């Protein structure tokens, strides 16, 4: 007798929850926090964002831990307890190492983005090698990895189909029965969050195999490796060898962008071998084994170009995080190629474990990308200042009254330029905490790197820096059907402007003279020779964060016309400004008003 599909589904849900409870609970928590954040009118609290990042990392982390403990001798209860404790300990370390995002410093976003990406990457890779960290794994690595990837893709496609189906059903319900729970934008976003965080996670976890056997390649994998990856390998190798020959013939240095095709070529070579070595037939094919060795030798030939290119940039500009990771990636590729060339077993799980180990080294500590890059740039800065004899006997910077920097013929090694570049790197990368002792106490402003940067530049006689400004446009939501009741107004006129201190509009009638200009980030209206100063920046700063920020370009913030309306009144007149567009530029420290476009309603008393 066949079981009821609903009963079977509930049984599978119970089984997957008992197998991976922490990952499922984390996925549910992610959806709850995302839905909660949607209701915030302004930027959500820092602790909430930090919690969300931690929960995202915890989904693959707990999945890997549960898979690992399934292969141990521990009973289910103990395995669940140990996996929970270890996972909580690792997540606590992530929280401790992540910068405090509530501070007013410019480098937090960069640190958090890199650390979040690395932590997520290590957690995902851990899922692939977790079953093989025990003495007697009951998985075949190639088959297991293949199934994990295929089932992840399948669950994502299934969730996308369900997402479209649910949306069609909802909008059909809204049109036919006029039933609406949220706005159109909120409905789409909320549905996406719920399905991709909860349903997609559970659907994927249900398909995680408990045991896999070695199997031959599927037709798709054969076509992919033979007719897609292999031709690309030949094309990339031909280009890289031709470029290498050109370098030696012309006696020139390799360009920095050469790193991209080298990494692409390395990924193709390793992917080709990973697919072919998973086949029972191909693994014993002598011709294929010989070809794989040739591919690995080609990596050993081409990857040194990557090191050469990066080293030339390091000599000129020092170590930065991207250059650090290019070196680490190159080391891993060379090590992988040597291992695959000399080892007969070719256990690819060891390559993933080695990659996780290198990533962990780069994540935190004295050998991390942040520490190495920061120390290198500070040492470069110190050498340049010493070259110009700016340190006194107490290791404090003293600037002589008639000081001039030593100029060089080559602009790339110009001292003044290099100091500016290093300070720019520190501002956007690490802050100035490590060099504050070089300057008088008043130069360093705690928790305000922008002011500290300005003070340092002024103290070193380097002038003011040009702070990066981001364009932000405050506009009305054209899609909304908006009405406003307009009464007791006598005149209507347009107010616009796109240049500071330039008259943007002049209206002359028999009864009234009106003009407007943008000056010092204020809109100045001149009505009957009476000047009215409107603080537009204060107006937009008090606007709530819109719930429907443009998903493609979040520089556009849309509001209702009512929200973008401003009412002013005195003893002589009453005016209502309906802003259509306010064009600004923002940085962490300031906002600049570029232009406005508004309709004004005026009534004289």
C-alpha positions, 0 to 999 in steps of 0.5 A, spaced: 500 500 500 502 506 497 503 511 503 500 518 502 505 523 499 503 528 505 505 523 510 511 521 506 513 529 506 512 530 513 516 523 515 522 526 510 522 533 514 522 530 521 528 526 518 532 532 515 530 536 521 533 530 526 539 530 521 541 537 520 537 541 526 542 547 527 542 549 519 535 549 519 534 553 525 539 558 522 535 558 515 529 560 519 532 565 523 535 568 517 528 569 514 525 572 520 531 577 521 531 579 513 523 580 514 524 584 520 529 588 517 525 590 511 520 594 516 526 598 519 525 605 516 532 607 517 539 603 517 538 597 522 542 596 528 549 594 527 548 588 531 542 585 527 547 585 521 552 582 524 548 576 527 545 575 520 552 574 517 553 569 522 547 565 521 549 565 514 555 562 515 552 557 520 548 554 515 554 550 511 558 550 517 553 546 522 552 542 515 559 540 515 560 538 522 553 534 522 556 530 516 563 529 519 560 527 526 555 522 522 562 518 520 564 517 527 563 512 533 559 517 537 551 516 538 546 521 535 545 525 541 553 526 543 554 527 535 549 533 535 552 536 542 559 536 539 557 539 533 553 544 536 559 546 541 564 546 536 560 550 531 558 555 536 565 556 538 567 557 531 562 562 530 564 566 536 571 566 534 568 569 527 564 575 531 570 576 535 575 577 529 570 581 525 570 589 526 565 593 530 561 595 525 558 601 529 564 605 529 565 611 525 571 608 521 571 607 513 575 601 513 570 596 517 566 595 510 572 592 507 574 588 513 567 585 514 566 583 506 573 580 506 572 576 512 565 574 511 566 572 504 572 567 507 568 565 513 563 563 508 568 560 503 571 555 508 564 553 511 562 551 504 568 547 502 568 544 509 562 541 507 565 537 501 571 534 505 567 533 512 566 526 510 573 524 509 576 527 515 575 520 519 578 514 518 573 510 514 569 514 510 563 511 506 563 516 501 567 516 494 569 524 494 568 525 486 561 522 486 559 525 493 562 532 490 558 531 484 552 529 488 552 535 492 553 540 486 548 537 482 543 537 488 544 544 490 543 546 483 537 542 482 534 545 489 535 552 487 532 551 480 526 548 484 525 553 488 526 558 483 520 555 479 516 555 486 517 562 487 514 564 480 508 559 481 507 562 488 507 569 485 503 568 479 498 565 484 498 571 489 497 576 483 492 572 481 488 572 487 489 580 488 486 581 481 480 576 481 478 577 489 482 583 490 486 580 496 492 584 498 497 582 504 503 587 502 505 592 496 507 589 490 515 590 491 514 587 499 510 581 496 516 579 491 521 580 496 518 577 502 516 571 498 523 570 495 526 571 502 522 565 505 523 560 499 530 561 498 532 561 506 527 556 508 524 552 503 531 551 498 535 550 505 530 544 507 530 541 500 537 541 499 538 538 505 533 532 504 538 530 498 544 530 502 547 523 501 549 518 507 553 514 502 556 514 495 559 509 491 564 511 485 561 511 478 562 513 471 561 520 468 554 522 466 553 524 459 553 532 461 560 531 464 563 528 458 560 533 454 562 539 458 570 536 459 571 534 452 567 539 448 567 545 453 573 545 458 578 542 453 578 547 447 578 553 452 584 550 456 588 549 449 586 556 447 588 559 454 595 555 454 596 558 447 595 565 449 599 565 455 605 561 452 605 566 446 605 572 451 610 569 455 614 568 448 613 576 447 615 578 454 622 575 453 623 577 446 621 584 447 624 584 454 618 587 457 614 586 464 608 582 464 602 587 465 598 586 471 591 584 468 595 577 466 593 574 473 586 574 470 587 569 464 592 565 468 587 564 474 582 562 469 586 557 466 588 554 472 581 553 474 580 550 467 585 545 468 584 543 475 576 542 473 578 538 467 582 533 472 577 533 477 572 531 472 576 526 469 579 523 475 572 521 478 571 516 472 573 509 473 575 508 466 578 515 465 582 514 472 586 508 469 587 511 462 594 511 460 593 516 455 589 521 459 594 520 465 600 522 461 595 528 458 594 530 465 601 530 467 602 535 461 597 539 464 600 540 471 607 541 468 603 547 464 601 550 470 608 550 473 610 554 467 605 559 467 603 560 474 610 563 475 608 569 470 603 571 476 608 571 481 612 575 476 607 580 475 604 581 482 612 582 484 613 588 480 607 591 483 609 590 490 616 593 488 612 599 486 606 600 490 607 595 496 603 589 498 595 590 498 590 585 500 588 583 493 596 582 491 596 578 497 591 573 495 594 572 488 600 570 491 596 565 496 592 563 490 598 562 486 602 558 491 596 553 492 595 552 484 603 550 484 602 546 490 596 542 487 599 541 480 605 538 483 601 534 487 597 531 482 603 530 477 607 526 482 601 522 486 598 516 483 592 516 488 590 524 486 585 525 492 582 531 491 579 532 498 587 534 500 587 539 495 580 542 498 583 541 505 590 545 503 585 551 500 582 551 507 588 551 511 591 557 507 584 561 507 585 560 515 592 563 515 590 569 511 583 570 515 586 572 521 593 573 525 600 575 524 600 572 517 593 574 515 592 579 509 590 584 513 596 584 518 601 583 512 598 588 508 598 593 513 605 592 516 608 593 509 604 599 507 606 602 514 614 600 513 614 603 506 611 610 509 616 610 514 622 609 510 619 615 505 619 619 511 625 617 514 628 618 507 626 626 507 629 626 515 622 627 518 623 623 524 626 626 530 630 622 536 623 621 539 620 618 533 616 623 532 614 627 525 617 634 525 616 638 519 621 644 518 618 651 516 621 651 509 620 643 508 620 641 500 619 633 498 625 630 494 622 630 487 624 624 483 624 624 475 619 618 475 612 620 477 611 613 480 616 613 486 615 621 487 615 621 495 609 626 495 605 621 491 607 615 494 605 618 501 598 620 499 597 613 496 599 610 502 595 614 507 589 613 502 590 605 503 590 606 510 584 610 510 580 605 506 583 599 509 586 599 516 585 606 519 591 610 522 591 607 529 598 604 528 601 611 526 598 615 531 604 616 535 608 619 530 604 625 530 602 630 535 596 628 540 591 633 536 592 630 529 589 623 531 581 623 532 579 617 535 573 613 531 574 619 526 578 617 520 576 622 515 578 628 520 585 624 522 586 623 515 585 631 513 589 633 520 595 628 517 595 631 510 595 638 513 601 636 518 605 633 512 603 639 508 600 635 503 594 639 502 587 636 503 584 630 500 579 629 495 574 625 498 570 620 494 563 622 493 557 617 492 551 620 488 544 619 491 538 621 488 531 622 492 526 622 487 518 620 487 515 614 485 512 614 479 509 608 479 505 610 485 498 613 483 499 619 488 494 625 489 495 631 493 489 636 495 492 643 493 487 649 495 488 656 497 494 657 493 495 663 487 501 661 483 504 655 481 512 655 478 517 651 477 524 651 481 530 647 478 538 648 478 544 644 477 550 649 479 551 652 485 551 660 486 547 660 479 540 663 478 536 657 476 529 660 475 527 667 474 519 669 474 517 676 473 509 678 473 506 684 474 504 682 481 510 678 483 518 677 482 520 670 484 527 667 483 531 661 486 539 659 487 542 654 490 548 656 494 552 653 500 548 647 499 541 651 501 536 653 496 535 660 496 528 663 494 527 670 493 520 672 493 518 680 493 525 681 495 525 677 501 530 671 501 528 665 504 533 660 506 531 652 505 536 647 508 535 641 503 540 637 506 536 637 513 530 636 510 533 629 506 537 627 512 530 627 516 527 622 511 526 615 512 529 610 509 525 608 503 522 601 503 523 600 495 530 602 494 531 601 487 534 594 486 538 595 480 541 601 483 541 603 490 543 610 489 536 612 487 531 612 493 524 613 491 518 616 496 511 618 495 510 625 493 507 627 500 514 625 503 518 629 498 513 635 500 515 641 504 511 647 507 513 654 509 509 660 511 510 667 514 507 673 515 507 675 508 506 668 504 505 661 504 509 656 500 509 648 498 514 645 495 513 638 491 520 636 490 521 631 484 528 630 484 534 632 489 541 630 486 546 629 492 553 626 493 555 623 499 561 621 503 562 618 510 563 625 512 559 630 508 553 631 503 553 636 497 547 638 494 548 638 486 541 640 483 534 640 485 527 640 481 521 642 484 514 645 483 512 650 488 505 653 490 505 660 492 500 664 496 500 671 498 497 674 504 
